[in-house]
Amino acid sequence: MMASTFADSVSRTLRPLSDNPSRKPLRLRAGTATIASANTYRAFIARFFPLLPPAQYEPFVTWRMRVAGSSEFERFAQAAALTYQMIYREPVRALYSTLSMPVLLTAGSKDRSAPLIGYATAEAKARMPGIHEAAQQAMADLRFGRFVSFPDVGHVPHLERPARFRAELLSFLKS
């Protein structure tokens, strides 16, 4: 049996995640056009950091481009693929009610991300809550939970509102 390439295994792994058969399977290959350009990645990350000026998220773009061009790209891509597999195949929401320790959930009200939404049909996308809404819904499943909403903040409250995030976290840890 011929050994498959990493890109082939990632493609086989992610293909079942697609609810949209017209969507091409993901192909990851270091050094090819399938890796996002810096401008493409910049636009992608800007959606997650709506309040941060570009100069503050540029280090993430620089880091991502360095990873893409490094010998570590294959490991990085594999970790990303495994993370998406975990989200898709092993959701833990049903276990929230078993948690006996206090849980802090934070979310920005402008966070429009939803795991694997790019693989969903239009109908499924319409039903998928964003992180902010999902975090609020999850509170019903937690015995000892606290939800902190960050108005007008995106996916990374700890970066977009670090002082408030720090204050909320310290308050939670002291309680």
N, C-alpha and C positions, 0 to 999 in steps of 0.2 A: 504494500500500500504506500503510495507516494505521500510524503509529508505535505500538509497544506501550509500556505503562508499565513502569517498573522492576519493580514488584511482579509484573506478568505474566511478565516475563522470568525473574525469580527462581523463580517458581512453575513455569514450563516447565522450567527448568534442574534444579530439585530433584525434580520429579515422577519422573523415571526412577530416582532413587536409592532409591525405596521398594520394598522386597520385599513390602510389605503393601498390597495394593490397597484395603483398606478405610480406610487412613489418608488423610485429606484432604491435598491439596498445601499446602505452606507458603505463606502469604501474608504479606508484609511491607508494612505501610503506616504511615508516621509519623502519629502523632496518632489512631490508632484503637485499639480494644480488642485488636487482635491483638498489640500490643507488650506484653510482660510487665509487670505491675505491679511496684512495688518489692518487695512482699511475695512475689510469685511468684519474682522474680529472687533475692531473699534466700534463699528455700528452695532454689532451684537451686544457688546458689553455696555454700551451707552443706554440701552433699554433697561438694564438692571440697575444703573446708577443715575436716575434721572436728575438728581440734585447736585451730583458732583461735577465740578468743572472737568473738562477733558484732561487737564494737567494732573489731576488727582487720580484718575483711573489709567492714565498712560502706562504706569509701571506694570499693570496687569497685562496690557497689550504687549509690552516689551518682553515680559516673562514668557507669555504664551508663544510668541514668535521664536524666542530662543529655544523653548522646548520643542517646537515644531521642527527646527533645524538640527536638533541634537540627536545623539545616539539613544537618548532616553525617550524619544517620541513613542516608540512602540509600547513601552511600559506605561507611559502616560495614557495612551489611547486605550490600552487594555483596562486600566483602572477606570477610565471613564465609561467604557462599555459595561464593565462589571457593576458599576454604580447604577446605570440605567436598568440592567437586568434585575438588580436587587429591588429597585423601586417598582418595577413591573411585576415581578414574580413573587416577591415576598413582602407585600405591604404589611406594616405592623400596626396599623390603626386599630385593629380588633384587639390588640393587646394593651391599649392605653388604659383600660379600666383595671388592669391588674397591677398598675404601677402604684406603689405605696408611698413613694417619696414625692416631695413637692416638685412640680414641673413648671418651668417658665417658658412660655411661647411668645415670641415677638414677631411682628410682621409689619411691613410698610404698607400703607393703604394704596400706594401706587404700584405695588408688586403685582404684575400681570402674568407672572410665570406660572406654569403648571407642568409638572414632570411629564415628559413624553408627548406633549401636545402636538409637536410637529408630526407625529405618526398617527394622529387621530383623524377620523372622518370629520366633515363639517358638523354633522349632527352631534358627534361625541364632543367636539370642541365646545359647542354651545352649552353642553351640560357640565363641563369641567370647571370647578371653582378655581380661582387663583389662590395663591398661598395665603393671602390675608383672610379671605372668606373661609378657606379650609381650616386655618388655625382657629378661627372663631368657632367653627363647627366642632372641632376636636375637643374644645373645652368641655363639652357635654360628656365626653368619655373619660375625663380625668377626675380622679377623686380629689386631688390637691393641686389644682392648676391655677396659674395666673397668666392672663393674656395681656400683653402690652401692645397697643396699636401705635404706630408712628405715622401721624398724618403727613400726607404729601411726600412720603419716602418710598423708595423702591425696594429692591430685593436685599439690600445690605444695610439695615439700620445701624449696625455697629460702625460702618464707615461713613454713612451719610449724616448721622446725628450721634457722633461718638460720645459727647458729654451726657446727653440724655440716656443713651444706651448704658453707659457706665453707671449712672445714677440708678437706673431701674434694676440693673443686675446686682449692684451692691445692696440695694433695698431688699431684693428677693433673697439674697444670700444671708442677710441679717435676720430675716423673718423666721 
